[in-house]
Structure formats: structure tokens, C-alpha cells
Amino acid sequence: MKITKDTVVTLTFRASDAQGKLLDEGKEPRSYLHGGYGNTLPGIEKALEGQEKGFAGTLVLPPEDAFGPRDETLVTTIPKRDFPPGVKVGGQMQGTNEQGQEQVFTVMKIKGDTVHLDGNHPLAGQTLRFAVKVLDVQPASAEEIAHGHAHGAHGHHH
């Protein structure tokens, strides 16, 4: 069976950055619902479209096909007095961006009375390499399509 819209793909992948630094060992199989549901990176979906069980290869994804380019408008500062206690440098906190939308921010540094936050995904702006192996391809159930994600052993559990 070919990977097309509304198929459940089970795969393993090792992720590394462009310099070869390992980001995710990827030993555990993962399943996702293929076809634009946002369950995996756009570049992975594009590369796997039309492939079959057993496909293995290395995908090199530019930022646009991975976690997107960096957006410097998502870098901000807040007064330390407005900062929740217990969150440290490298930690994450939920807030709202300038458009009033929910946003996750990473604490980059705390300098004096100012906290520096970054709303970009930590891998935004990076080219990533994925060594992928497709373990299985199955038609999605009506329930999986309605829910917009894979269920079962390596997908989402309700």
C-alpha cells in the first residue's frame, strides 16, 4: 500500500541537526495520520508521499519544511516582577504573543530585572536530517480521520 492521504504511517526516525548532532534517537516506532493533518513535519509528509512499507532513507529538511524560519518578532522581554516563580533559564512558559494568541516561550536568560523570552520553536531556522524507515502503512479508520490523528499502539491513545 502506498502512503497517500488518509493512511496511517508507522515509522522510526533518527533526527539530527545539519552538523550531525543527534536530537532524537527515534528507537520507538511512531504512527501518524498522513495527508495534511499536521501530525508530522511538512517535509516528512512530502518525502513519504507515494512511498511504501520498507522505504528507508535520509531526508534533509530546510527550515521551511521542518520547524519554520526563525521569527525575531517572537523574541521579547518582560520585567522580572511579572515572571512566574520557579521557571529557570531553558524552561518554558505559556503566554500570549502580540496578536493575543497563546504562545509557548522559552526562557533564554535572566539579566537584572529583565527576563528574555523566545517564542520560536527551539529548532526553528535549522536544517534537520531524518533517517527514516517506514514500518507499516494502513488505511486510516473513519474515527482516525474524524479525529485527525492516528490511534493505536504507536499513535494517540484516548
N, C-alpha and C positions, 0 to 999 in steps of 0.2 A: 504494500500500500504506500502510495506517495504522500508526502507531507503537503497538505493543502488546507484551506480554510476549514475550520471545524473538525480538525483531527487533534487527538491528544498525543503529544510527543513526549517520550521518556528518554532522557539523555543524561550523560555525565559530562562535565567540563572542568578543565583547569583554567583558571584565569590568571593572567599576569599583565604587568604594565609593559610599555614599549621597551624598557630596559631589562625585562626578564624577571623582575621581582614578582614572586608568587603572591597573589592576592586571595585566591580561594583554591584549596586543594581539590575540591569537587569530587570527593570519593563517593558521596551518597547520590544515587540517582534522583533526578527531579523531573516532574512532569508539568507541562504547561499546555494550555489550550491555544492552538495556532490560529492565526487569522486576524490580527489587529486588536486583540483584547487587552493589550498592554501587560501581558503576563511574562514577557521576556523582552530583552533589548531589541529595538527595531532591526539592527544589523544581523542579529542571530536569526530572526524570522526571515529576512530577505535571503540569507545564505542557505537556510534549510528548506525553503520553498521548493517543492518538487523532488526532494531527496527521499530516500527510503531507509528502513531499518538496516543497520550495519554501516551507514555512512559515517566516516570519520575524517576529520580534517582540522586544520588550524585556520581560524578566522581572525583577521586583523581588522578591528573596527575603529575608524576615526571617531572623534568625539561626537559628531553629528549622528552616528549610528549606535552610539553607546549611551553615555550619561549626559550628552549635550555639551556645548561650549560653556566656558565659564561666563557668568554674568556678573560683572563688577557692581551692578546696582543692587545685588543681593548681599553685598558686604556692608556692614553697618556697625555703629557703636551705640551703646546705651550707658547711662550712668550706672555705676556700681550699686547705688542705692535702690535701683529698680530691678536688680538682678536677684533671682531666687537663690536662697541659701542652699549649699550642698552641691551645686553644679561646679565642676572644675574645668580647667583647660583640657580640651579634647572631648568634653562631654557635649551632649546635645540637649536642646530645649525647644519647646514649641512656642511659637509666637505668631504674629501677623506681619505680612510684608506691607509695602507702601500702598498696595491695592486693596488691603484689608482681607487678603486671603490667608488661610492657615499655612504656616511655613515652618519647617524644621531648620534650626540654626545650630551650627557647631561653634563652640566657644574656642576662638583662636588664641586669644591672650587676654590677660587682665593686667592693665597698666595704670597704676594710680587709682583714680576714681572712675576709670573708663573700662568697659568690657567690649572687646572686639568680637563681632559675630560674623559668620559666613553662612548664607542660606543656600549656597551651591552644594550639590552632592559632592562628597569628598573625591570622587573620580571624574568630576566634570572637567572638560578640557583635555582629558588624557586619551591617547590612543591605547587600546587594550587588545590583548591576544587571548583567544579562547581555543583551547584544544578540545574539540567536542567529539562525542561518539553517540550516535542515535541507537538506543537500545530497543525501542519499540515505537510503533505508530499504530494508533487505533482510531476508529471513528468516534467522535465525541457523542455522549448521550444527550438527549434533549435537555435534561436537567443541567448538565455541564454548560451547554450553550446558553441556556436561560440565565445561569449564574455568572457566566463569563469567565470561568476558570475550571481547571481540571480537578476532579475528585479522586479519591482512592489512595493507594499506598504511597505514592510519591507526589501527590497533588495536595489540594486543600481538603482539610477534614472539617466536617460540620459537627 
